[in-house]
């Protein structure tokens, strides 16, 4: 149970982490503009900014199509088909639309990338709040069950008159700024990976946003599948396929959630599993149709390029290990931190981490930090649930402050190397 002062301190730390990360992101943009990376070439530049894989150029072509400068859908489809990411059009269409209003593709790209990262922080907080609400409900049900079993007047009175501590705990779990939500927000906003990727001219932030949205929808959909929930999940997964091919493994989450994330006493119904498979396969239909409109489109070009980029020698493995340490930090140690039984949200977060990490590692252990950005939200949700359940609030605040300072120091050191 966190005191009000502790909550205010957590909120202040969250604001500080947000401001620092956005400032560091802006500094990275302009430092790389003045001092290009040694390995960069003309293909990695747009409007003076460091930009990879011609994403900004593609957004410019889409903008030209929107304003009529480039006539004909067939010409646009042919141009996109020549790209390494032929179906990565959803976020770039947003960039193009905003570029029509602002007159700047690079500025629109940076603004939307930063907005996507801020949305990641908000979704992590919402997921952590859901976990806290689930635990509070479980405690109340346990107390009610125990009281009914004992059937004593004292127990009935205890249930009828909630203690002040229970009331305070319930009040803390109302609204977005609960202790677990604040901790999750800090863990995303203050992470070194956020400072390295927020507001950059990459698509990985948008892919991470899709992964976070899938995780946000997966819990309610799994608990009570509805036609509306299934349609929304299909729409989000389809959006992922049109964002980046790295979202393809997300299609495995609905069937795996039905098979793995279920109460031990509940029977597994074949109809539910069949429905989850349909949800996973439906997004492939519009994706395949879009590819058929691009005669030269090669959606596997990026995958082949990624597979051929690494030799798995000692230097590569050392680089990969370094990136994994910077990504996971102390999170694996939290697996040994005893707490109440994991909620469905925590288990779904662990499932998401496993699926996305294994899918990325399959490409010969790529040591590219931005590829692991979709893991950040589920990592934060898992860690926030463990920390707030077992660590005293003041100690938690001190630990988080020290953790953020360490990440901020690493970020500052990295900026100094640019």
C-alpha positions in Angstrom: 0.0 0.0 0.0 1.6 3.2 -1.2 1.3 6.5 0.8 0.1 9.6 -1.0 3.6 11.1 -0.8 5.0 8.0 -2.5 2.5 8.2 -5.3 3.3 11.9 -5.9 7.0 11.0 -6.0 6.4 8.2 -8.5 4.4 10.7 -10.6 7.2 13.2 -10.5 9.7 10.5 -11.5 7.5 9.5 -14.4 7.3 13.1 -15.7 11.0 13.5 -15.3 11.6 10.3 -17.3 9.2 11.4 -20.0 10.9 14.8 -20.4 14.4 13.4 -20.4 13.7 10.7 -22.9 12.0 13.1 -25.4 14.9 15.5 -24.9 17.5 12.7 -25.5 15.6 11.5 -28.6 15.6 15.1 -30.0 19.4 15.3 -29.2 20.0 12.0 -31.0 18.2 13.2 -34.1 20.2 16.4 -34.4 23.6 14.9 -33.3 23.2 12.2 -36.0 22.3 15.0 -38.4 25.6 16.7 -37.7 27.7 13.6 -37.3 26.5 10.8 -39.5 27.3 7.2 -38.2 30.4 5.7 -39.8 28.4 3.0 -41.5 25.7 5.2 -42.8 25.5 6.3 -46.5 23.2 8.3 -48.7 20.5 5.6 -48.4 20.2 6.3 -44.7 19.4 10.0 -45.0 16.3 12.0 -45.6 16.0 15.8 -45.3 19.3 15.7 -43.4 18.1 13.3 -40.8 19.2 9.7 -40.2 16.5 7.5 -41.7 16.7 3.8 -42.6 15.2 1.6 -45.4 13.7 4.5 -47.4 10.7 4.8 -45.1 10.6 8.5 -45.3 11.0 8.4 -49.1 8.0 6.0 -49.3 5.9 8.4 -47.2 6.8 11.1 -49.7 5.6 9.0 -52.6 2.3 8.3 -50.8 1.9 12.0 -50.1 2.5 12.8 -53.8 -0.2 10.2 -54.6 -2.6 11.8 -52.1 -2.2 15.3 -53.6 -2.2 14.2 -57.2 1.5 14.9 -57.9 2.0 11.2 -58.8 -1.0 10.1 -60.8 -2.3 6.5 -60.9 -2.6 3.8 -58.2 -0.8 1.4 -60.5 2.3 3.6 -60.4 2.2 3.8 -56.6 1.8 0.0 -56.3 4.7 -0.5 -58.6 6.9 1.8 -56.6 5.9 0.2 -53.3 6.6 -3.2 -54.8 10.2 -2.3 -55.5 10.7 -1.5 -51.8 12.2 -3.8 -49.2 9.0 -3.3 -47.1 6.2 -3.4 -49.7 3.3 -3.7 -47.2 4.6 -1.3 -44.5 2.2 1.4 -45.5 -0.1 2.1 -42.6 2.1 4.4 -40.5 3.6 5.9 -43.6 0.1 6.8 -44.9 -0.4 8.7 -41.6 3.0 10.4 -42.0 2.0 11.3 -45.6 -1.4 12.7 -44.5 0.1 14.8 -41.8 2.8 15.9 -44.2 0.1 17.3 -46.5 -0.9 19.6 -43.6 2.5 20.5 -42.3 4.5 20.5 -45.5 7.2 18.4 -43.9 7.5 14.6 -44.1 10.5 14.4 -41.7 8.7 16.6 -39.1 5.5 14.6 -39.4 7.5 11.3 -39.1 9.2 12.5 -36.0 6.0 13.8 -34.4 4.0 10.6 -35.0 6.9 8.4 -33.9 7.1 10.4 -30.6 3.3 10.1 -30.3 3.5 6.3 -30.8 6.0 6.1 -28.0 3.9 8.2 -25.6 1.0 5.8 -26.4 3.2 2.9 -25.4 3.7 4.5 -22.0 -0.1 5.0 -21.6 -0.9 1.4 -22.6 1.7 0.0 -20.2 0.0 2.0 -17.4 -3.4 0.8 -18.4 -2.3 -2.8 -18.4 -0.6 -2.5 -15.0 -3.8 -0.9 -13.6 -5.8 -3.8 -14.9 -3.5 -6.2 -13.1 -3.9 -4.3 -9.9 -7.7 -4.3 -10.2 -7.7 -8.0 -10.8 -5.6 -8.6 -7.7 -7.8 -6.4 -5.6 -10.9 -8.2 -6.8 -9.3 -11.6 -6.1 -8.5 -10.5 -2.5 -12.1 -9.4 -2.0 -13.5 -12.6 -3.3 -11.1 -14.6 -1.1 -12.3 -12.7 1.9 -15.9 -13.1 1.0 -15.4 -16.9 0.5 -13.6 -17.3 3.8 -16.4 -15.4 5.6 -19.1 -17.5 4.1 -17.3 -20.7 4.9 -16.8 -19.8 8.6 -20.3 -18.2 8.9 -19.5 -16.4 12.1 -21.0 -13.1 13.2 -17.5 -11.6 13.6 -16.7 -12.5 10.0 -20.0 -11.1 8.7 -19.3 -7.8 10.6 -15.8 -7.7 9.2 -17.1 -8.1 5.6 -19.9 -5.5 6.1 -17.5 -2.9 7.6 -14.4 -2.7 5.5 -11.3 -1.6 7.3 -9.6 1.7 6.6 -6.7 -0.1 5.0 -9.0 -1.9 2.5 -10.7 1.4 1.6 -7.4 3.1 1.1 -6.2 0.3 -1.1 -9.3 0.4 -3.2 -9.0 4.2 -3.7 -5.5 3.8 -4.9 -6.6 1.4 -7.6 -9.0 3.9 -9.1 -7.8 6.0 -12.1 -4.8 5.7 -14.3 -2.2 7.0 -11.8 -2.2 4.0 -9.4 1.2 2.8 -8.0 1.4 -0.2 -10.3 0.5 2.0 -13.3 3.0 4.6 -12.4 5.7 2.0 -12.0 5.0 0.5 -15.4 5.0 4.0 -17.0 8.4 4.7 -15.4 9.8 1.4 -16.6 8.9 2.2 -20.2 9.6 5.9 -20.1 12.9 5.6 -18.3 14.3 2.6 -20.2 17.5 3.1 -22.3 15.7 1.5 -25.3 13.1 4.3 -25.2 15.7 7.0 -25.4 17.4 5.2 -28.3 14.2 4.8 -30.4 11.5 7.3 -29.4 10.8 10.0 -32.1 13.2 8.4 -34.6 12.5 7.9 -38.3 11.9 4.1 -37.8 8.8 1.9 -38.1 9.7 -0.1 -35.0 7.9 2.3 -32.6 4.7 1.8 -34.6 5.2 -2.0 -34.6 5.6 -1.9 -30.8 2.4 0.1 -30.5 0.5 -2.6 -32.5 2.0 -5.3 -30.2 0.9 -3.3 -27.1 -2.6 -2.8 -28.5 -2.9 -6.6 -29.2 -1.8 -7.3 -25.6 -4.4 -4.7 -24.3 -7.2 -6.4 -26.2 -6.2 -10.0 -25.7 -7.1 -10.1 -22.0 -10.8 -9.1 -22.3 -11.1 -11.1 -25.5 -9.7 -14.2 -23.9 -11.9 -13.8 -20.8 -15.2 -13.3 -22.8 -14.8 -13.7 -26.6 -17.4 -11.6 -28.4 -17.9 -10.9 -32.1 -17.0 -7.2 -31.5 -13.9 -8.1 -29.6 -12.8 -10.6 -32.2 -13.4 -8.1 -35.0 -11.3 -5.4 -33.2 -8.5 -7.9 -32.6 -8.5 -8.9 -36.3 -8.4 -5.2 -37.3 -5.4 -4.6 -35.0 -3.5 -7.6 -36.3 -4.2 -6.6 -39.8 -2.9 -3.1 -39.0 0.2 -4.8 -37.7 0.8 -6.7 -41.0 0.6 -3.3 -42.8 3.0 -1.7 -40.4 6.0 -4.1 -40.4 6.5 -7.7 -41.2 7.9 -8.2 -37.6 4.3 -8.0 -36.5 3.6 -11.4 -38.2 4.4 -13.4 -35.0 1.6 -11.6 -33.2 -0.9 -13.8 -35.2 0.2 -16.7 -33.0 -0.9 -15.0 -29.7 -4.8 -15.6 -29.9 -4.5 -19.4 -30.4 -1.7 -19.6 -27.8 -3.7 -17.6 -25.3 -6.5 -20.1 -25.6 -4.2 -23.1 -25.3 -1.9 -21.9 -22.6 -3.4 -19.0 -20.6 -6.4 -20.8 -19.1 -7.5 -21.6 -15.6 -6.6 -25.2 -14.6 -10.2 -26.1 -13.8 -11.7 -24.9 -17.1 -12.1 -27.2 -20.0 -10.6 -26.3 -23.3 -13.3 -26.0 -25.9 -12.5 -26.9 -29.5 -14.8 -24.2 -30.7 -12.9 -21.5 -28.8 -9.6 -22.7 -30.2 -11.1 -22.8 -33.7 -12.3 -19.2 -33.3 -8.9 -18.1 -32.2 -7.4 -19.7 -35.3 -9.9 -17.8 -37.5 -8.9 -14.6 -35.8 -5.3 -15.3 -36.4 -5.8 -16.2 -40.1 -8.2 -13.5 -41.2 -5.6 -10.7 -41.3 -3.6 -12.7 -43.9 -6.4 -12.2 -46.4 -6.1 -8.5 -47.0 -2.3 -8.7 -46.6 -2.1 -11.3 -49.4 -4.5 -9.3 -51.6 -2.2 -6.2 -51.2 0.8 -8.2 -52.2 -1.0 -9.5 -55.3 -1.4 -5.8 -56.4 2.4 -5.4 -56.2 3.8 -7.6 -59.0 7.4 -7.1 -57.8 6.6 -7.0 -54.1 8.9 -9.3 -52.1 7.8 -9.3 -48.5 10.6 -11.7 -47.5 13.4 -9.4 -48.8 14.0 -7.9 -45.3 14.0 -11.3 -43.7 16.6 -12.6 -46.1 18.7 -9.5 -45.6 18.5 -9.9 -41.8 19.4 -13.6 -42.0 22.4 -12.8 -44.2 23.7 -10.0 -42.0 25.1 -12.0 -39.1 27.9 -14.6 -38.9 27.4 -15.8 -35.3 31.1 -15.3 -34.6 32.4 -14.4 -31.2 32.2 -10.6 -31.8 28.5 -11.0 -32.9 27.6 -13.0 -29.9 29.2 -10.5 -27.6 27.3 -7.7 -29.2 24.0 -9.7 -29.0 24.7 -10.5 -25.3 25.3 -6.8 -24.6 22.0 -5.8 -26.2 20.1 -8.4 -24.2 21.6 -7.2 -21.0 20.6 -3.6 -21.8 17.1 -4.8 -22.8 16.2 -7.1 -19.9 18.4 -5.6 -17.2 17.2 -6.9 -13.9 13.9 -8.3 -15.2 14.9 -12.0 -15.2 15.6 -11.7 -11.4 12.0 -10.8 -10.8 10.9 -14.3 -11.8 12.3 -15.4 -8.4 10.4 -12.7 -6.5 7.5 -14.5 -4.7 4.1 -12.8 -5.1 0.5 -13.8 -5.2 -0.6 -15.9 -8.1 0.1 -14.3 -11.5 -2.9 -12.6 -13.1 -4.0 -13.4 -16.7 -2.5 -10.1 -17.8 0.9 -11.0 -16.4 0.8 -14.4 -18.0 -0.2 -12.9 -21.3 2.7 -10.4 -21.0 5.1 -13.3 -20.5 3.6 -15.1 -23.4 4.0 -12.0 -25.6 7.7 -11.7 -24.5 8.4 -15.3 -25.3 6.7 -15.2 -28.8 8.3 -12.0 -29.9 11.8 -12.7 -28.5 11.9 -16.2 -30.0 10.7 -14.9 -33.4 13.4 -12.2 -33.4 16.2 -14.5 -32.2 15.3 -16.9 -35.0 17.0 -14.4 -37.4 20.4 -15.5 -36.1 20.3 -13.4 -32.9 20.2 -9.9 -34.4 21.9 -7.4 -32.1 19.7 -4.5 -33.3 18.2 -2.7 -30.3 15.1 -1.2 -32.1 13.9 -4.7 -33.2 13.2 -5.5 -29.5 11.1 -2.4 -28.8 7.8 -4.4 -28.9 9.1 -6.3 -25.8 9.3 -3.2 -23.7 5.6 -2.9 -22.7 5.0 -6.5 -21.6 8.3 -6.4 -19.7 7.2 -3.3 -17.9 3.8 -4.8 -17.0 5.4 -8.0 -15.7 8.0 -6.1 -13.7 5.5 -3.6 -12.2 3.2 -6.3 -11.0 6.1 -8.1 -9.2 7.6 -5.0 -7.7 4.5 -3.4 -6.4 3.3 -6.7 -4.9 6.5 -7.5 -2.9 8.6 -4.3 -2.4 7.8 -1.7 0.2 6.8 1.7 -1.4 9.7 3.8 -0.2 12.3 1.2 -1.1 10.6 0.8 -4.5 10.8 4.5 -5.1 14.5 4.5 -4.2 15.2 1.5 -6.4 13.3 3.0 -9.4 15.1 6.3 -8.9 18.5 4.6 -9.0 17.5 2.5 -12.0 16.4 5.5 -13.9 19.6 7.4 -13.1 21.6 4.5 -14.4 19.6 4.4 -17.6 19.9 8.1 -18.0 23.6 8.0 -17.5 24.0 5.3 -20.1 21.8 7.4 -22.5 24.0 10.4 -21.9 27.2 8.4 -22.5 25.7 7.1 -25.7 24.8 10.6 -26.9 28.4 11.7 -26.2 29.7 9.0 -28.6 27.7 10.3 -31.5 
